[in-house]
């Protein structure tokens, strides 16, 4: 008798445990369970209702630009320069100041642009030409004066880490239009991540497939795309097929998580073929690369990421997040001192690329279906810090929207005469997120995930869609 697993088990069945061993034999002889069908967990899903926007590019200014220095002019700061904030405002406590420092006027001049006549500071001369495509919302607020908690609130709706990010919720709700590229891409500042770190693009309790995929700067944005030495595409295909068959042998039909993991291998394989072309900026014309500032040292890096974002949404990527600033304080918008030097450097790096992104999307017919967002974790105070800087202000600040059904050439909401508090109404991050979901055709109340017995939503108990944003 040949010595194999089945004969050994039958011989052992004469002793104790015969019943259990016989059951094992029956299972071994039985046909394998039906394997879970290969599914693409990121397959495109229908919107809850028709909407223009299909994808998002979120430009996040790490550290917080001053709203009164960019898109929300405050002439009263000039009139009260060097004076204390009026006593009627009470004690204003921020992270490093106690509200007892003098008023600091903006160092930059504001002018009106476009048919709408909207004001933009001299920090953004290129972006200013596109105000008729932009909707400024001047009365957002967050609930922390500390960078990381405020960043988490902008990204996930909560001030604590561990909740799914906005991009994760969007891909969970809509999937991706591309089978060959990640649905959710994140491009941090090369010098380092923001204070909030990787939880800012984490999937939280959603399936891990919905977390952001990080792309690096430089000629090889995606890691591990090259085949190992001696590995051919045909050999890798055979290896992957064998691995898939082994996975399917013990995968129950109801195990959707395992099916999704199996499908992720397929995505990785397809990316090795398609991603190199998608991230190759040299395929763009010289004129396009120059428009984004790739020919200038101070704009080349951020311009490359903006151009890559356009190439990705053009190929079906659903959500792209670009961070301006991260790592050392010298490469952030966090102007606690030398406001003028800080903002002129950061705007110099981003103004031309952002303007080029809007122009490029529009010329290709992509702006109608791409929602572009510009924002940060909070704004800055009207009072000075260190004599020439500003501390954090979560009480009222500006973000803007363009494309994706947005009605451009308008400013919604307001802050008070000093740019400190929201005036005449304010918008929470729940409202911010509800508005983005609405632009994408997603009902905030229908987009939920059962976690710990609770129907969790991005907007928690609900936000108000800022309907004036849309045409």
C-alpha positions in Angstrom: 0.0 0.0 0.0 1.4 3.4 -1.0 2.0 5.8 1.9 -0.1 8.9 1.5 -2.3 11.1 3.6 -5.5 9.2 2.8 -4.2 5.7 3.6 -2.6 7.0 6.8 -5.9 8.4 8.0 -7.8 5.2 7.1 -5.3 3.1 9.1 -5.7 5.4 12.0 -9.5 5.2 11.8 -9.4 1.7 13.5 -8.5 3.3 16.8 -10.0 6.1 18.9 -11.3 9.1 17.0 -12.7 7.0 14.1 -15.8 9.1 13.9 -13.9 12.3 13.6 -11.5 10.8 11.1 -14.2 9.5 9.0 -15.8 13.0 8.9 -12.4 14.3 7.8 -12.2 11.7 5.0 -15.7 12.6 3.8 -14.7 16.3 3.7 -11.5 15.4 1.8 -13.4 13.4 -0.8 -16.1 16.0 -1.2 -16.0 18.5 -4.0 -14.3 21.8 -2.9 -16.7 24.6 -2.0 -17.6 27.1 -4.6 -15.0 29.7 -4.6 -16.0 33.4 -4.3 -16.3 34.9 -7.7 -13.5 37.3 -8.6 -15.0 40.7 -8.1 -13.5 44.1 -8.5 -14.1 45.9 -5.1 -13.5 49.2 -6.8 -15.9 48.6 -9.7 -17.8 51.8 -10.6 -21.1 52.1 -8.7 -24.1 54.2 -9.7 -24.7 57.6 -8.1 -27.7 58.1 -5.9 -28.9 60.8 -8.2 -27.6 62.5 -11.3 -24.7 64.9 -10.8 -22.0 66.4 -13.0 -19.0 65.7 -10.9 -17.4 62.3 -11.3 -14.0 62.9 -9.7 -12.3 65.2 -7.1 -9.0 66.9 -6.9 -8.4 68.3 -3.4 -5.6 70.8 -3.0 -4.8 70.9 0.7 -2.6 73.8 2.0 -0.9 72.3 5.0 -0.4 74.7 7.9 -3.2 77.2 6.9 -2.9 80.3 4.7 -4.4 83.5 6.1 -7.9 84.2 4.7 -7.4 87.9 5.0 -4.2 87.6 3.0 -5.6 85.6 0.1 -9.3 85.7 -0.8 -11.1 87.6 2.0 -9.9 91.3 2.1 -10.3 93.2 5.4 -9.7 97.0 5.0 -10.5 97.4 8.8 -7.1 95.7 9.5 -5.4 98.7 7.9 -7.5 101.2 9.9 -6.7 99.4 13.2 -3.1 98.4 12.5 -1.0 98.2 15.6 -4.1 98.6 17.9 -5.6 95.8 20.1 -8.7 93.9 18.9 -11.8 95.7 20.2 -12.8 94.5 23.7 -16.2 93.4 22.4 -14.5 90.4 20.9 -13.5 89.1 24.3 -10.3 87.0 25.0 -9.2 85.2 21.9 -7.0 82.2 22.8 -5.2 80.3 20.1 -2.3 77.8 20.3 0.4 80.3 21.1 -1.2 83.6 21.7 -3.8 85.0 24.1 -5.5 87.6 22.0 -3.5 90.6 23.5 -1.3 91.2 20.5 -1.9 94.1 18.0 -3.8 94.0 14.7 -1.6 93.0 11.7 -2.9 94.3 8.3 -2.3 92.2 5.2 1.0 93.0 3.4 -0.7 92.4 0.1 -2.9 94.5 -2.2 -6.3 93.1 -3.3 -7.7 93.7 -6.8 -10.9 92.7 -8.5 -10.8 90.2 -11.3 -13.0 88.7 -14.0 -16.5 89.6 -15.0 -17.6 88.8 -11.4 -15.1 91.4 -9.9 -14.1 89.1 -7.1 -11.1 90.3 -5.0 -7.9 88.3 -4.9 -4.6 89.3 -3.3 -1.4 89.9 -5.2 -0.2 86.5 -3.9 -2.3 84.8 -6.5 -1.9 86.7 -9.8 -2.3 83.6 -12.0 -5.2 82.0 -10.1 -6.9 85.4 -10.1 -7.6 85.1 -13.8 -9.9 82.1 -13.1 -12.2 83.6 -10.5 -15.2 83.3 -12.8 -14.9 79.6 -12.5 -14.4 79.6 -8.7 -16.9 79.7 -5.8 -15.3 81.1 -2.6 -17.0 80.0 0.7 -15.7 82.4 3.4 -17.4 81.1 6.5 -16.1 77.6 7.2 -14.9 76.7 10.7 -13.3 73.8 12.5 -13.1 73.0 16.2 -9.4 72.8 17.2 -6.6 75.3 17.1 -4.1 72.4 16.8 -3.1 71.3 13.3 -3.6 67.5 13.5 -7.1 67.4 15.0 -8.3 70.2 12.7 -6.8 68.2 9.7 -8.6 65.1 10.8 -11.8 67.1 11.0 -11.4 68.4 7.4 -10.5 65.0 6.1 -12.8 62.7 8.1 -15.4 64.9 9.9 -13.9 64.1 13.3 -11.1 65.6 15.3 -9.8 62.2 16.3 -7.8 59.9 14.0 -9.1 56.5 12.9 -12.2 57.5 11.0 -12.4 56.9 7.2 -11.1 59.8 5.1 -13.2 61.8 2.6 -11.5 60.0 -0.3 -12.2 56.6 1.2 -15.9 57.4 1.6 -16.0 58.6 -2.0 -14.5 55.5 -3.4 -16.6 53.3 -1.1 -19.7 55.1 -2.6 -18.7 55.3 -6.2 -15.8 52.9 -6.9 -13.5 53.8 -9.7 -13.9 54.2 -13.4 -10.5 52.7 -14.0 -9.6 49.0 -13.6 -5.9 49.7 -14.1 -5.1 52.6 -11.6 -5.9 53.3 -8.0 -9.2 54.9 -7.2 -7.8 57.1 -4.5 -4.4 58.7 -4.9 -2.5 60.9 -2.4 0.5 63.1 -3.2 2.2 64.5 -0.1 4.9 67.2 -0.1 8.2 65.4 -0.8 9.8 66.9 2.4 7.4 65.0 4.6 3.8 64.3 5.6 1.5 66.8 7.3 1.2 66.8 11.1 -1.9 64.5 10.8 0.2 61.9 9.1 -1.1 58.9 7.1 -4.5 58.7 9.0 -5.5 61.7 6.9 -6.0 59.3 4.0 -6.7 56.1 5.9 -9.8 54.0 5.4 -10.6 53.7 9.1 -13.2 51.0 9.6 -14.0 50.8 5.8 -12.3 47.9 3.9 -8.6 48.6 3.5 -9.0 48.7 -0.3 -10.4 52.2 0.1 -7.4 53.8 1.7 -5.3 56.3 -0.3 -2.5 55.1 -2.5 0.6 57.3 -2.0 2.5 58.5 -5.0 5.9 60.0 -4.7 7.5 62.9 -6.5 10.1 62.3 -9.2 10.3 60.1 -12.2 9.0 57.0 -10.4 5.9 58.0 -8.5 4.7 54.4 -7.9 6.9 52.0 -6.0 7.6 48.4 -7.0 6.3 48.7 -10.6 9.4 47.2 -12.2 9.6 43.4 -12.5 12.4 41.7 -10.5 15.4 40.5 -12.4 14.6 37.3 -14.4 10.8 37.8 -14.1 8.9 38.2 -17.4 5.3 39.4 -17.7 4.3 35.9 -18.9 5.9 34.2 -16.0 4.4 36.7 -13.5 1.0 36.0 -15.1 1.4 32.3 -14.6 2.5 32.9 -11.0 -0.5 35.1 -10.3 -2.9 32.6 -11.8 -1.5 29.8 -9.6 -1.8 32.0 -6.5 -5.4 32.9 -7.4 -6.3 29.2 -7.8 -4.8 28.4 -4.4 -6.7 31.3 -2.8 -10.0 30.2 -4.4 -9.6 26.6 -3.1 -10.5 27.6 0.5 -12.5 30.7 -0.2 -16.2 30.5 0.7 -18.6 32.1 -1.7 -19.7 34.5 1.0 -16.2 35.7 1.8 -16.3 39.0 0.0 -13.3 40.4 1.9 -11.1 37.5 0.6 -12.6 38.0 -2.9 -11.6 41.6 -2.8 -8.1 40.8 -1.7 -7.7 38.3 -4.6 -8.9 41.1 -6.9 -6.3 43.5 -5.5 -3.6 41.2 -6.9 -5.1 41.7 -10.3 -5.1 45.4 -9.9 -1.4 45.4 -9.0 -0.6 43.3 -12.0 -2.5 45.6 -14.4 -0.9 48.7 -12.8 2.5 47.3 -13.8 1.4 47.7 -17.4 -0.7 50.8 -17.3 0.7 53.0 -14.5 4.1 53.8 -16.1 2.2 55.4 -19.0 -0.2 57.3 -16.7 2.6 58.9 -14.6 5.0 59.7 -17.5 4.8 63.5 -17.8 7.2 63.5 -20.7 4.2 62.4 -22.8 2.8 65.8 -22.4 3.7 68.6 -24.8 6.4 71.1 -23.9 3.8 73.8 -23.9 1.7 71.9 -21.3 4.7 71.3 -19.1 5.7 74.9 -19.3 2.1 76.0 -18.4 2.3 74.0 -15.2 5.7 75.5 -14.4 7.8 72.4 -14.9 10.5 74.5 -16.4 11.0 76.6 -13.3 12.7 75.4 -10.1 10.2 76.9 -7.7 7.1 75.5 -9.4 8.4 72.3 -11.0 7.6 70.0 -8.1 4.1 71.1 -7.3 3.4 71.6 -10.9 4.3 68.0 -11.6 1.9 66.8 -9.1 -0.9 69.0 -10.5 -0.2 67.7 -14.0 -0.2 64.2 -12.7 -3.5 64.7 -11.0 -5.0 65.8 -14.4 -3.6 62.7 -16.1 -5.1 60.5 -13.3 -8.6 61.8 -13.4 -8.5 61.7 -17.2 -7.8 58.0 -16.9 -10.6 57.3 -14.3 -9.0 57.8 -10.9 -11.8 59.0 -8.6 -10.2 61.0 -5.9 -6.8 62.8 -5.9 -5.4 64.7 -2.9 -2.4 67.0 -3.3 -0.7 68.4 -0.2 1.1 71.7 -0.4 3.4 71.7 2.6 4.6 69.0 5.0 7.6 67.9 7.0 9.7 70.9 8.2 7.9 74.1 9.2 9.9 75.9 6.5 7.8 74.0 3.8 4.4 74.8 5.3 1.9 77.6 5.3 2.2 77.9 9.1 3.3 81.5 9.3 3.8 82.2 13.0 6.5 84.6 12.0 7.5 86.2 8.8 4.1 86.0 7.3 5.3 87.9 4.2 8.2 85.6 3.4 6.2 82.4 4.2 3.2 83.1 2.1 5.1 84.5 -0.8 7.2 81.4 -1.0 4.3 79.0 -0.7 2.1 80.9 -3.1 5.1 81.2 -5.5 5.3 77.4 -5.5 1.5 76.8 -6.1 -0.1 79.8 -7.9 0.9 79.0 -11.4 0.4 75.2 -11.2 -3.1 75.6 -9.7 -4.1 78.1 -12.4 -2.7 75.7 -15.0 -4.7 72.8 -13.6 -8.0 74.8 -13.9 -7.1 75.9 -17.4 -6.0 72.5 -18.5 -9.1 70.7 -17.1 -11.3 73.3 -18.8 -9.6 73.1 -22.2 -10.0 69.3 -22.2 -13.6 69.3 -21.2 -12.7 67.8 -17.8 -13.6 70.7 -15.5 -17.3 70.0 -15.8 -16.9 66.5 -14.4 -14.0 67.2 -12.0 -14.6 69.0 -8.7 -11.5 71.0 -7.7 -11.3 72.0 -4.0 -8.8 74.3 -2.3 -8.6 74.6 1.4 -6.8 74.0 4.7 -7.4 72.9 8.3 -8.2 76.5 9.5 -7.3 80.1 8.8 -5.2 82.7 10.7 -5.8 85.4 13.2 -6.0 89.1 12.4 -3.7 89.8 15.4 0.0 89.5 15.1 2.4 86.9 16.5 6.1 87.5 16.9 5.5 91.0 15.4 5.1 89.8 11.8 3.2 86.5 11.9 -0.2 85.1 12.7 -1.5 82.3 15.0 -4.2 79.7 14.1 -7.8 80.7 13.6 -10.4 77.9 13.4 -13.3 80.3 13.8 -13.7 81.5 10.2 -11.8 80.8 7.0 -12.1 80.4 3.3 -12.2 77.4 1.0 -13.1 77.4 -2.6 -14.7 75.0 -5.2 -14.4 75.0 -9.0 -15.8 72.7 -11.8 -18.1 69.7 -11.2 -21.4 71.7 -11.4 -20.1 74.6 -9.3 -21.4 78.1 -10.1 -18.2 80.2 -10.4 -17.7 83.9 -10.0 -19.3 84.1 -6.6 -18.4 84.4 -2.9 -20.6 82.8 -0.3 -20.7 83.7 3.4 -18.5 86.2 5.2 -16.4 86.8 8.2 -16.6 89.9 10.4 -14.7 93.1 9.7 -11.5 91.7 11.1 -11.7 88.2 9.6 -11.9 86.5 13.0 -15.4 85.0 13.2 -18.0 83.9 10.7 -20.7 86.5 10.3 -24.3 85.8 9.4 -24.1 82.0 9.5 -21.3 79.5 9.3 -20.5 76.1 7.8 -19.1 73.1 9.7 -17.1 70.3 8.1 -20.2 68.2 8.0 -21.6 70.8 5.6 -18.4 70.8 3.7 -18.5 67.0 3.2 -22.3 67.0 2.5 -21.7 69.5 -0.3 -18.9 67.4 -1.8 -21.0 64.2 -1.7 -23.9 66.1 -3.3 -21.6 67.3 -6.1 -20.8 63.6 -6.8 -24.4 62.5 -6.7 -24.1 60.8 -3.3 -26.8 61.2 -0.6 -25.0 61.7 2.7 -27.7 59.7 4.5 -27.6 56.7 2.1 -23.8 56.5 2.2 -23.2 54.5 5.4 -21.3 51.5 6.8 -22.3 49.3 9.6 -19.6 49.5 12.3 -19.9 48.3 15.9 -23.7 48.2 15.5 -24.0 51.7 14.2 -24.6 53.1 10.8 -21.6 55.3 10.4 -21.6 58.1 7.9 -19.0 60.7 6.8 -21.3 63.5 8.0 -22.3 61.7 11.3 -25.8 62.9 12.1 -25.9 65.0 8.9 -24.7 68.2 7.4 -26.3 70.9 5.3 -25.6 70.9 1.6 -24.4 74.4 0.6 -26.7 74.6 -2.4 -25.6 78.1 -3.4 -22.3 76.6 -4.5 -24.0 74.9 -7.5 -25.3 76.4 -10.7 
